[in-house]
Amino acid sequence: MATFLDVTGLQYFSSIFVFLFAWLVVFATLTWTRVLGDNKFIQALVGLLLAIFVIISPIATSIVADVAPFLVVIFLLIVLVNIAMQMLG
């Protein structure tokens, strides 16, 4: 019987999630720091290449797959604390 908490089927998509996570983190970092200028195509291309390198390496893929949930939880806690701080003044 399938339940909402049964997420074992997501393991087949873990490489896709790792690829997207690596691409978005690199692209967001390059956009935020503007190391490569304001050209979004170059930033997206560098992010794509680094995400492909992460997918090719099984060690990097396993590290990102293990660390990503903790980073998401920390990010959500930071956002919630920030919202609470703004509400309380």
Secondary structure by P-SEA (a helix, b strand, c coil): ccccccccccccaaaaaaaaaaaaaaaaaaaaaccccccaaaaaaaaaaaaaaaaacaaaaaaaaaaaaaaaaaaaaaaaaaaaaaaac
